[in-house]
Amino acid sequence: MIKLYDKGIYLSGNNEIIAEEQYCGNVQKEEAKKGTIAWSILASHNTSGNMDKLKIKFDSLTSHDITYVGIIQTAKASGMARFPLPYVLTNCHNSLCAVGGTINGDDHLFGLSAAQRYGGIYVPPHIAVIHQYMREMMAGGGKMILGSDSPHALWRAGDDGRRGGRR
């Protein structure tokens, strides 16, 4: 059973969930935050030394074929010589839906050559899509992954069948 709470909760020593408004103990919220899973992950990836001004270093990067061309071109124009982290160039499920193949063949060739040139990891079409590959190959306990996604999910069809406004 899932229960929603309007405010925070505390987890007692015997793994009992106590709603914030029912907790009777003396708790400093700022100290309690330091005991969360999120805090430990952020702290282990923060390179600034100041938890109020995070400077996060990710474990890996990822983009799919709808977004990686522009990202790599911008990085190259900004002086990038090598990918600074493991960078996975993979596929969006929408670009693999074309009858007889893919709608982004030229982007896939660009991704392959970029991975070879700058040291990335290229996932060929029809092998895996971005979420599946990253979940199976790059994700893990305490890891942080930065990925780009396209805005297609933010659009809906208008009354006339064309792309409509944002949700």
Rosetta constraint file for C-alpha pairs under 8 A:
AtomPair CA 5 CA 9 HARMONIC 7.57 0.50
AtomPair CA 5 CA 19 HARMONIC 7.35 0.50
AtomPair CA 7 CA 19 HARMONIC 7.41 0.50
AtomPair CA 7 CA 20 HARMONIC 6.40 0.50
AtomPair CA 7 CA 21 HARMONIC 7.83 0.50
AtomPair CA 8 CA 19 HARMONIC 6.46 0.50
AtomPair CA 8 CA 20 HARMONIC 5.30 0.50
AtomPair CA 9 CA 17 HARMONIC 6.52 0.50
AtomPair CA 9 CA 18 HARMONIC 5.54 0.50
AtomPair CA 9 CA 19 HARMONIC 4.43 0.50
AtomPair CA 9 CA 20 HARMONIC 4.86 0.50
AtomPair CA 10 CA 17 HARMONIC 5.84 0.50
AtomPair CA 10 CA 18 HARMONIC 5.16 0.50
AtomPair CA 10 CA 19 HARMONIC 6.38 0.50
AtomPair CA 10 CA 20 HARMONIC 6.47 0.50
AtomPair CA 10 CA 23 HARMONIC 7.55 0.50
AtomPair CA 11 CA 15 HARMONIC 5.60 0.50
AtomPair CA 11 CA 16 HARMONIC 5.59 0.50
AtomPair CA 11 CA 17 HARMONIC 4.81 0.50
AtomPair CA 11 CA 18 HARMONIC 6.27 0.50
AtomPair CA 12 CA 16 HARMONIC 5.17 0.50
AtomPair CA 12 CA 17 HARMONIC 6.51 0.50
AtomPair CA 12 CA 18 HARMONIC 7.21 0.50
AtomPair CA 18 CA 22 HARMONIC 6.47 0.50
AtomPair CA 18 CA 23 HARMONIC 6.05 0.50
AtomPair CA 19 CA 23 HARMONIC 6.28 0.50
AtomPair CA 27 CA 31 HARMONIC 7.72 0.50
AtomPair CA 27 CA 32 HARMONIC 6.97 0.50
AtomPair CA 28 CA 32 HARMONIC 6.15 0.50
AtomPair CA 29 CA 33 HARMONIC 6.23 0.50
AtomPair CA 30 CA 34 HARMONIC 7.03 0.50
AtomPair CA 31 CA 35 HARMONIC 7.36 0.50
AtomPair CA 32 CA 36 HARMONIC 7.35 0.50
AtomPair CA 33 CA 39 HARMONIC 6.58 0.50
AtomPair CA 34 CA 39 HARMONIC 5.57 0.50
AtomPair CA 34 CA 40 HARMONIC 7.14 0.50
AtomPair CA 35 CA 39 HARMONIC 6.88 0.50
AtomPair CA 35 CA 40 HARMONIC 7.43 0.50
AtomPair CA 36 CA 40 HARMONIC 6.52 0.50
AtomPair CA 37 CA 41 HARMONIC 6.35 0.50
AtomPair CA 38 CA 42 HARMONIC 6.11 0.50
AtomPair CA 39 CA 43 HARMONIC 5.85 0.50
AtomPair CA 40 CA 44 HARMONIC 6.08 0.50
AtomPair CA 41 CA 45 HARMONIC 6.38 0.50
AtomPair CA 41 CA 142 HARMONIC 5.47 0.50
AtomPair CA 41 CA 143 HARMONIC 7.32 0.50
AtomPair CA 41 CA 144 HARMONIC 7.85 0.50
AtomPair CA 42 CA 46 HARMONIC 5.93 0.50
AtomPair CA 42 CA 56 HARMONIC 7.43 0.50
AtomPair CA 43 CA 51 HARMONIC 6.98 0.50
AtomPair CA 45 CA 55 HARMONIC 7.93 0.50
AtomPair CA 45 CA 56 HARMONIC 5.34 0.50
AtomPair CA 45 CA 57 HARMONIC 5.35 0.50
AtomPair CA 45 CA 58 HARMONIC 6.79 0.50
AtomPair CA 45 CA 144 HARMONIC 7.86 0.50
AtomPair CA 46 CA 50 HARMONIC 7.80 0.50
AtomPair CA 46 CA 51 HARMONIC 7.37 0.50
AtomPair CA 46 CA 54 HARMONIC 5.69 0.50
AtomPair CA 46 CA 55 HARMONIC 5.22 0.50
AtomPair CA 46 CA 56 HARMONIC 4.65 0.50
AtomPair CA 46 CA 57 HARMONIC 6.44 0.50
AtomPair CA 47 CA 54 HARMONIC 7.35 0.50
AtomPair CA 47 CA 55 HARMONIC 5.39 0.50
AtomPair CA 47 CA 56 HARMONIC 6.14 0.50
AtomPair CA 47 CA 57 HARMONIC 6.77 0.50
AtomPair CA 48 CA 53 HARMONIC 7.01 0.50
AtomPair CA 48 CA 54 HARMONIC 6.06 0.50
AtomPair CA 48 CA 55 HARMONIC 5.23 0.50
AtomPair CA 48 CA 56 HARMONIC 7.91 0.50
AtomPair CA 49 CA 54 HARMONIC 7.89 0.50
AtomPair CA 50 CA 54 HARMONIC 6.38 0.50
AtomPair CA 58 CA 85 HARMONIC 7.97 0.50
AtomPair CA 58 CA 143 HARMONIC 7.66 0.50
AtomPair CA 58 CA 144 HARMONIC 5.19 0.50
AtomPair CA 58 CA 145 HARMONIC 5.70 0.50
AtomPair CA 58 CA 146 HARMONIC 6.46 0.50
AtomPair CA 59 CA 85 HARMONIC 6.93 0.50
AtomPair CA 59 CA 86 HARMONIC 7.45 0.50
AtomPair CA 59 CA 143 HARMONIC 6.19 0.50
AtomPair CA 59 CA 144 HARMONIC 5.48 0.50
AtomPair CA 59 CA 145 HARMONIC 5.84 0.50
AtomPair CA 60 CA 85 HARMONIC 5.59 0.50
AtomPair CA 60 CA 86 HARMONIC 4.95 0.50
AtomPair CA 60 CA 87 HARMONIC 5.91 0.50
AtomPair CA 60 CA 88 HARMONIC 7.79 0.50
AtomPair CA 60 CA 138 HARMONIC 7.43 0.50
AtomPair CA 60 CA 144 HARMONIC 7.11 0.50
AtomPair CA 60 CA 145 HARMONIC 5.09 0.50
AtomPair CA 60 CA 146 HARMONIC 6.51 0.50
AtomPair CA 61 CA 85 HARMONIC 6.75 0.50
AtomPair CA 61 CA 86 HARMONIC 6.20 0.50
AtomPair CA 61 CA 87 HARMONIC 4.56 0.50
AtomPair CA 61 CA 88 HARMONIC 6.22 0.50
AtomPair CA 61 CA 145 HARMONIC 5.72 0.50
AtomPair CA 61 CA 146 HARMONIC 4.88 0.50
AtomPair CA 61 CA 147 HARMONIC 5.58 0.50
AtomPair CA 62 CA 87 HARMONIC 5.36 0.50
AtomPair CA 62 CA 88 HARMONIC 4.57 0.50
AtomPair CA 62 CA 89 HARMONIC 6.00 0.50
AtomPair CA 62 CA 90 HARMONIC 7.46 0.50
AtomPair CA 62 CA 130 HARMONIC 7.60 0.50
AtomPair CA 62 CA 134 HARMONIC 7.84 0.50
AtomPair CA 62 CA 145 HARMONIC 7.49 0.50
AtomPair CA 62 CA 146 HARMONIC 6.42 0.50
AtomPair CA 62 CA 147 HARMONIC 4.56 0.50
AtomPair CA 62 CA 148 HARMONIC 6.55 0.50
AtomPair CA 63 CA 67 HARMONIC 6.10 0.50
AtomPair CA 63 CA 68 HARMONIC 5.26 0.50
AtomPair CA 63 CA 87 HARMONIC 7.87 0.50
AtomPair CA 63 CA 88 HARMONIC 6.48 0.50
AtomPair CA 63 CA 89 HARMONIC 5.37 0.50
AtomPair CA 63 CA 90 HARMONIC 6.28 0.50
AtomPair CA 63 CA 91 HARMONIC 7.87 0.50
AtomPair CA 63 CA 130 HARMONIC 7.24 0.50
AtomPair CA 63 CA 147 HARMONIC 5.60 0.50
AtomPair CA 63 CA 148 HARMONIC 5.06 0.50
AtomPair CA 63 CA 149 HARMONIC 6.79 0.50
AtomPair CA 64 CA 68 HARMONIC 5.78 0.50
AtomPair CA 64 CA 89 HARMONIC 5.71 0.50
AtomPair CA 64 CA 90 HARMONIC 4.61 0.50
AtomPair CA 64 CA 91 HARMONIC 4.54 0.50
AtomPair CA 64 CA 92 HARMONIC 5.39 0.50
AtomPair CA 64 CA 129 HARMONIC 7.87 0.50
AtomPair CA 64 CA 130 HARMONIC 6.14 0.50
AtomPair CA 64 CA 148 HARMONIC 7.36 0.50
AtomPair CA 64 CA 149 HARMONIC 7.14 0.50
AtomPair CA 65 CA 69 HARMONIC 7.01 0.50
AtomPair CA 65 CA 89 HARMONIC 7.06 0.50
AtomPair CA 65 CA 90 HARMONIC 6.19 0.50
AtomPair CA 65 CA 91 HARMONIC 5.14 0.50
AtomPair CA 65 CA 92 HARMONIC 6.24 0.50
AtomPair CA 65 CA 95 HARMONIC 7.75 0.50
AtomPair CA 65 CA 104 HARMONIC 7.14 0.50
AtomPair CA 65 CA 107 HARMONIC 6.09 0.50
AtomPair CA 65 CA 108 HARMONIC 6.57 0.50
AtomPair CA 65 CA 111 HARMONIC 7.39 0.50
AtomPair CA 66 CA 91 HARMONIC 7.73 0.50
AtomPair CA 66 CA 92 HARMONIC 6.80 0.50
AtomPair CA 66 CA 95 HARMONIC 7.68 0.50
AtomPair CA 66 CA 104 HARMONIC 7.94 0.50
AtomPair CA 66 CA 107 HARMONIC 7.86 0.50
AtomPair CA 66 CA 149 HARMONIC 7.96 0.50
AtomPair CA 66 CA 150 HARMONIC 6.63 0.50
AtomPair CA 67 CA 71 HARMONIC 6.55 0.50
AtomPair CA 67 CA 148 HARMONIC 6.74 0.50
AtomPair CA 67 CA 149 HARMONIC 6.64 0.50
AtomPair CA 67 CA 150 HARMONIC 6.32 0.50
AtomPair CA 68 CA 72 HARMONIC 5.90 0.50
AtomPair CA 68 CA 89 HARMONIC 6.91 0.50
AtomPair CA 68 CA 111 HARMONIC 7.35 0.50
AtomPair CA 68 CA 148 HARMONIC 7.94 0.50
AtomPair CA 69 CA 73 HARMONIC 6.10 0.50
AtomPair CA 69 CA 107 HARMONIC 6.79 0.50
AtomPair CA 69 CA 110 HARMONIC 7.18 0.50
AtomPair CA 69 CA 111 HARMONIC 7.19 0.50
AtomPair CA 70 CA 74 HARMONIC 6.09 0.50
AtomPair CA 71 CA 75 HARMONIC 6.15 0.50
AtomPair CA 72 CA 76 HARMONIC 6.00 0.50
AtomPair CA 72 CA 114 HARMONIC 7.76 0.50
AtomPair CA 73 CA 77 HARMONIC 6.12 0.50
AtomPair CA 74 CA 78 HARMONIC 6.16 0.50
AtomPair CA 75 CA 79 HARMONIC 6.54 0.50
AtomPair CA 75 CA 80 HARMONIC 5.51 0.50
AtomPair CA 76 CA 80 HARMONIC 4.85 0.50
AtomPair CA 76 CA 81 HARMONIC 7.07 0.50
AtomPair CA 81 CA 118 HARMONIC 6.56 0.50
AtomPair CA 82 CA 117 HARMONIC 7.74 0.50
AtomPair CA 82 CA 118 HARMONIC 4.38 0.50
AtomPair CA 82 CA 119 HARMONIC 6.20 0.50
AtomPair CA 83 CA 87 HARMONIC 6.64 0.50
AtomPair CA 83 CA 118 HARMONIC 5.54 0.50
AtomPair CA 83 CA 119 HARMONIC 6.05 0.50
AtomPair CA 83 CA 120 HARMONIC 6.60 0.50
AtomPair CA 86 CA 119 HARMONIC 7.86 0.50
AtomPair CA 86 CA 120 HARMONIC 6.19 0.50
AtomPair CA 86 CA 121 HARMONIC 7.06 0.50
AtomPair CA 87 CA 119 HARMONIC 7.92 0.50
AtomPair CA 87 CA 120 HARMONIC 4.99 0.50
AtomPair CA 87 CA 121 HARMONIC 5.95 0.50
AtomPair CA 88 CA 120 HARMONIC 6.03 0.50
AtomPair CA 88 CA 121 HARMONIC 4.65 0.50
AtomPair CA 88 CA 122 HARMONIC 5.99 0.50
AtomPair CA 88 CA 123 HARMONIC 7.31 0.50
AtomPair CA 89 CA 111 HARMONIC 6.29 0.50
AtomPair CA 89 CA 115 HARMONIC 7.37 0.50
AtomPair CA 89 CA 120 HARMONIC 7.10 0.50
AtomPair CA 89 CA 121 HARMONIC 6.03 0.50
AtomPair CA 89 CA 122 HARMONIC 4.91 0.50
AtomPair CA 89 CA 123 HARMONIC 6.11 0.50
AtomPair CA 90 CA 122 HARMONIC 6.19 0.50
AtomPair CA 90 CA 123 HARMONIC 4.83 0.50
AtomPair CA 90 CA 124 HARMONIC 6.90 0.50
AtomPair CA 90 CA 125 HARMONIC 7.60 0.50
AtomPair CA 90 CA 128 HARMONIC 7.33 0.50
AtomPair CA 90 CA 129 HARMONIC 6.15 0.50
AtomPair CA 90 CA 130 HARMONIC 5.48 0.50
AtomPair CA 90 CA 133 HARMONIC 7.97 0.50
AtomPair CA 91 CA 95 HARMONIC 7.16 0.50
AtomPair CA 91 CA 96 HARMONIC 7.61 0.50
AtomPair CA 91 CA 123 HARMONIC 7.29 0.50
AtomPair CA 91 CA 124 HARMONIC 7.67 0.50
AtomPair CA 91 CA 125 HARMONIC 6.34 0.50
AtomPair CA 91 CA 128 HARMONIC 6.94 0.50
AtomPair CA 91 CA 129 HARMONIC 4.75 0.50
AtomPair CA 91 CA 130 HARMONIC 5.57 0.50
AtomPair CA 92 CA 96 HARMONIC 7.03 0.50
AtomPair CA 92 CA 129 HARMONIC 5.63 0.50
AtomPair CA 92 CA 130 HARMONIC 6.15 0.50
AtomPair CA 93 CA 97 HARMONIC 6.91 0.50
AtomPair CA 93 CA 129 HARMONIC 5.85 0.50
AtomPair CA 93 CA 130 HARMONIC 7.93 0.50
AtomPair CA 95 CA 102 HARMONIC 5.84 0.50
AtomPair CA 95 CA 103 HARMONIC 5.49 0.50
AtomPair CA 95 CA 104 HARMONIC 6.28 0.50
AtomPair CA 96 CA 101 HARMONIC 6.65 0.50
AtomPair CA 96 CA 102 HARMONIC 4.76 0.50
AtomPair CA 96 CA 103 HARMONIC 6.78 0.50
AtomPair CA 96 CA 125 HARMONIC 7.13 0.50
AtomPair CA 96 CA 126 HARMONIC 7.02 0.50
AtomPair CA 97 CA 101 HARMONIC 7.44 0.50
AtomPair CA 97 CA 102 HARMONIC 6.49 0.50
AtomPair CA 97 CA 103 HARMONIC 7.79 0.50
AtomPair CA 98 CA 102 HARMONIC 5.06 0.50
AtomPair CA 98 CA 103 HARMONIC 5.95 0.50
AtomPair CA 102 CA 125 HARMONIC 7.70 0.50
AtomPair CA 104 CA 108 HARMONIC 6.27 0.50
AtomPair CA 105 CA 109 HARMONIC 6.46 0.50
AtomPair CA 106 CA 110 HARMONIC 6.30 0.50
AtomPair CA 107 CA 111 HARMONIC 6.09 0.50
AtomPair CA 108 CA 112 HARMONIC 6.16 0.50
AtomPair CA 108 CA 124 HARMONIC 7.36 0.50
AtomPair CA 108 CA 125 HARMONIC 7.50 0.50
AtomPair CA 109 CA 113 HARMONIC 6.23 0.50
AtomPair CA 110 CA 114 HARMONIC 6.04 0.50
AtomPair CA 111 CA 115 HARMONIC 6.05 0.50
AtomPair CA 111 CA 122 HARMONIC 6.74 0.50
AtomPair CA 112 CA 116 HARMONIC 6.29 0.50
AtomPair CA 112 CA 122 HARMONIC 5.78 0.50
AtomPair CA 113 CA 117 HARMONIC 6.01 0.50
AtomPair CA 114 CA 118 HARMONIC 5.73 0.50
AtomPair CA 114 CA 119 HARMONIC 7.65 0.50
AtomPair CA 114 CA 120 HARMONIC 7.13 0.50
AtomPair CA 115 CA 119 HARMONIC 5.18 0.50
AtomPair CA 115 CA 120 HARMONIC 3.93 0.50
AtomPair CA 115 CA 121 HARMONIC 5.74 0.50
AtomPair CA 115 CA 122 HARMONIC 5.83 0.50
AtomPair CA 116 CA 120 HARMONIC 6.55 0.50
AtomPair CA 123 CA 127 HARMONIC 6.69 0.50
AtomPair CA 123 CA 128 HARMONIC 6.85 0.50
AtomPair CA 124 CA 128 HARMONIC 7.57 0.50
AtomPair CA 125 CA 129 HARMONIC 7.99 0.50
AtomPair CA 128 CA 132 HARMONIC 6.38 0.50
AtomPair CA 128 CA 133 HARMONIC 5.78 0.50
AtomPair CA 129 CA 133 HARMONIC 6.02 0.50
AtomPair CA 130 CA 134 HARMONIC 6.09 0.50
AtomPair CA 131 CA 135 HARMONIC 5.96 0.50
AtomPair CA 132 CA 136 HARMONIC 6.13 0.50
AtomPair CA 133 CA 137 HARMONIC 5.69 0.50
AtomPair CA 133 CA 138 HARMONIC 7.46 0.50
AtomPair CA 134 CA 138 HARMONIC 4.91 0.50
AtomPair CA 134 CA 139 HARMONIC 5.97 0.50
AtomPair CA 135 CA 139 HARMONIC 5.10 0.50
AtomPair CA 139 CA 143 HARMONIC 6.34 0.50
AtomPair CA 139 CA 144 HARMONIC 7.72 0.50
AtomPair CA 139 CA 145 HARMONIC 7.41 0.50
AtomPair CA 151 CA 155 HARMONIC 7.28 0.50
AtomPair CA 154 CA 166 HARMONIC 5.63 0.50
AtomPair CA 154 CA 167 HARMONIC 6.02 0.50
AtomPair CA 155 CA 163 HARMONIC 6.54 0.50
AtomPair CA 155 CA 164 HARMONIC 6.26 0.50
AtomPair CA 155 CA 165 HARMONIC 6.12 0.50
AtomPair CA 155 CA 166 HARMONIC 5.04 0.50
AtomPair CA 155 CA 167 HARMONIC 6.37 0.50
AtomPair CA 156 CA 163 HARMONIC 5.94 0.50
AtomPair CA 156 CA 164 HARMONIC 5.32 0.50
AtomPair CA 156 CA 165 HARMONIC 6.59 0.50
AtomPair CA 156 CA 166 HARMONIC 6.82 0.50
AtomPair CA 156 CA 167 HARMONIC 6.96 0.50
AtomPair CA 157 CA 161 HARMONIC 5.36 0.50
AtomPair CA 157 CA 162 HARMONIC 5.53 0.50
AtomPair CA 157 CA 163 HARMONIC 4.64 0.50
AtomPair CA 157 CA 164 HARMONIC 4.91 0.50
AtomPair CA 157 CA 165 HARMONIC 7.94 0.50
AtomPair CA 158 CA 162 HARMONIC 5.43 0.50
AtomPair CA 158 CA 163 HARMONIC 5.61 0.50
AtomPair CA 158 CA 164 HARMONIC 4.15 0.50
AtomPair CA 158 CA 165 HARMONIC 7.26 0.50
AtomPair CA 159 CA 164 HARMONIC 7.82 0.50
